[in-house]
Amino acid sequence: ITASAILEEKLSNAGTAINTENGSYKVYGMEIIDSYPASTLTFQQIIEKSSNIGVVKLSQKLGAERFFKYARDFGFGIYTGVELNGENKGYLKRPIDFTNGSLEFMSIGYQVAVNALQLTMAYSSIANNGMLMKPYIVKKIVSNDGRVIIENNPSQVRQVVSTETSKILTQMFRGVMEKGTGTDGVVEGVTVAGKTGTTQKLIEGEYSSNSHISSFVGYFPVENPEIIITVIIDDPKNGYYGGKVAAPIFQNTATRLIDYLGKTNSYKDEYFSQNIITNEEANTT
């Protein structure tokens, strides 16, 4: 969210250098630490290396009002509208409710709650030239005699960022895979744009250094994205960095999917049009 907004508002470019404080930076008395300490990183490297300090400093350039606008535009804190019951819209604090450090910590994933579909939609909008799309589960229901009973088609929600911004960010995410924290998620034969995530879990009202949520979101092929996979691991035990525990699961899933479909250049209609479930079949499965 922060990176998209910074690019869209033209506050920095991919080559802008940021002082990343040798890996330790205090915000209102609270210490923020980078896993890969560096004195200075470019904006591109901040994304590639998952620099908390770099993102925090970028959020300070952005400010609370603009941060909130983009987070809401990407779909955080509101229902997705998907046709499943029981969705939780998550939690997005309004700027009026920000306390000291809220902006900085929200920019790296704290004091905010999102569900997996919201996260996937946000990344999908970057893959889709900045356009947020309405999600749906069922493409089509067809009767035994071939009549279409229900059909869902792609529906645009809003243009969140420009095509230019989405292309730049996609290349940043490609860098994550090639020389950043996502190298363990590289898929042979296809170019992937992806981002790792690692956060402490909220345990009895406090963030715990012993319990984490690890994630990885990737979409491919970069040249014409068609598939996105989100992996979220709740409290992993053998390591906890998203690039180490979630990215390999993405790699395995994507590889099996590509092998299953039998190609790496197009994944869309040819396969799914052959796998439409009829109304009668749906009632028996």
Buried (B, 14 or more C-beta within 10 A) or exposed (E): BBBBBBBBBEBBEBEBEBEBBEBEBEBEEEEBEBEBBBEEBBBBBBBBBBBBBBBBBBBBBBBBEBBBBBBBBBBBBEEBEBEEEEBEBBEBBEBEEBEEBBBBBBBBBBBBBBBEBBBBBBBBBBBBBBBBBBBBEEBBBBEEEEEEEEEBEEEEBEBBBBEEBBBBBBBBBBBBBEEBBBBBBBBEEBBBBBBBBBBBBBEEEEBEEEBBBBBBBBBBBBEEBEBBBBBBBEEBEEEBBBBBBBBBBBBEBBBEBBEEBEEBEEBEEEEEEEEEBBEEEEEEE
